[in-house]
Amino acid sequence: MAYEGVLGRTGDDGEVRKLSDLPFDKPLIKQALLTAMDLADDEDKRFALESDVVSLGDFQDFEACRMRGVSPEEARTQESKALLAELKTR
């Protein structure tokens, strides 16, 4: 999956990433990950996919954040929390 390639290249160093680094739109990636979670045949794979969903929050549109008056870090935290909450309802 192209998104896994982006995650592998960027690592997990706590940095907010540019939205343009994503190979596809966030909603499309999210839907693909959720579908893969539904089809996962073991808990380890499901957990990894859940982590990938939450990691979508790491990718932010810096200009849109500036226009909304929030830092990219703040936007990442808000989005990641919302994604995690959504996963808990599945």
Secondary structure, DSSP 8 states (H G I E B T S, - for coil): -HHHHHHHHH-SSS--EEGGGSSS-HHHHHHHHHHHHHH-SSHHHHHHHHHHHHHGGGEE-HHHHHHHT--HHHHHHHHHHHHHHHHHT-
